[in-house]
Amino acid sequence: MIYSGMEFVKENIMTVNGSRLISENRRVEIEEFEYDTPGTGQVLIRVNKSQISAGSEKNGIVGAPKDKRFPLGYITVGTVLESGQGMESFKVGDRVFAFGNHGTHWVTETEERFDDPIYIQHITRDISDEQAAMSRLGDVALLAIRKAELQIDEKVAVFGVGVVGQLIVSFARLSGAYPIIAIDLDKSRLELAKISGATHTIDAGRDDAPEIVKELTNGGAQTVIHANRDPDVLDDCMRAAANRGKVILAGSAPGKAKIGLQVDLMRRSLDIRGVGDPYRLHRYHRFSTYPWSQMRDREAIMRMIESGDLDVDHLISHVSNPEDAGDLYQQILDGTQGWMGIFFDWTVV
């Protein structure tokens, strides 16, 4: 069996005239390749839509060895074509969310427990494919809120309002936080953050964001959330936090950050919490000490979208033909302007 998928080929990077105008000489192409019928614990899906996870996929593209070919993506929505042994609860025609690469088809990874799958789940709500897919980046945002243990009227600042940051702003609003301050370099993203629920916005390219946060909160935010790809933003997050405040790391930031320890961290008694560290535990229902699994959080997100409590439509900027992938990935690599939630429509392939 053959289906269309997407791979990224990393070649060389050139700086033209020393001006930082990057000709990346990279390409995204659609190729034909074979897949197997689903085995035990697997499900074959016909993909309708897939969503780019810009932070993670950009990290992979930039960090990949030269000329390495690898599949992109991990967020798909589609319908079941065939189920392997143990996965009979996923019937032909069922609408599902699944972890999978950008492509027309996907065979899910083998489930460890058939009664508690983590790579696929039913979509039972009356919502669009794009809305359902948003539950994947949404579960990252919701985990950040749970890690922050927000209280009503808690002062919150969010550094970086891409898709995950926007959803964090929305969940902070639903949690009753106030004020909710969105910080970014992109003015258009700050405008979207107002729709998401931000009460204040700060242009980090123009203003000293930590100082403005302190002014707005009378001393610092009780919770500051790092939802940015730049590890150095952690220092600004710490500066913006109140004494005994929490700093939550939710962004997919590669590399290392340099921070002050004695004066900046210890004496101010800051609490730095990483969302990703317990993430594998977050996947499963069966860890009774932490009941908020990814599955449960995604179902909650879909419910809130269906009820109208959570709006994500303003975060959908592109629903595109996969043939346009090269230009879209180049736009992501070039910066944040002109895009937000990007989806590929595989029904046209």
C-alpha angles and dihedrals in degrees: 000000000000132000139169119256138165130245132178120225114202115205129159132325120221130191109214117216091339089280098119089245097143123212097190098186089209126134140199114210138178114235136182118239141158130258131191127238111262116278130200110322094011137110129201113223133191102217119224100176136005127192129218114235094208099193098047096039093047089051090053094047095048095042099044120112114259115279093005114148117212138157119257133221139026107205119090140159121194147114132287116256099173138354129213127222113304094018097083091126086076102074129192109279096021114142111235147173114224143172104250146133124265105277147101093270139021135190107208122235116265112279118230092208122026092203092052109038119182102181098056138027139175121259105221099165128093096245135121125266090251092051092049092050090053088068089076097062085032092063089057090052093046092050088055089055092048091049089050092053091213121206130203110281093012112154111243135184123187118200108204123020107204115132094297092044091048091052091048088055090051093049091047088055091049088050091057097249119161133220102021109193120194118201125191143136093233114081093199090056090051089054089052089049089061088058089047091056109273112151092196135020132202127201101220091194091062107028138045094254099197091051092049090049089053091050093049094046100037095244108358143316118287089219125028118185122204105211096158136108092226111090091199089067086076089079091055090047090055091048090051094051124096119239107284088016128147125244113197120198108213102143122098092240115169124208128020136306128218113221138167113256114186102035102022100039114015102038092045090048093226119181113218115193127185118214094200100054097077092031099116089054088050089062097066134072094202099071097094092189089066110032098177102093124175089251093054093045092049091050089050090051093050090049092052091048091051092048093048094243090116122043117199102155093094088059094060107093102159137028099176145174109257088237087073092058096106094058093044095051090047089053090053092049090049096057144280102296123113101012143068122155109019123193134182119219106218094179088083093057 
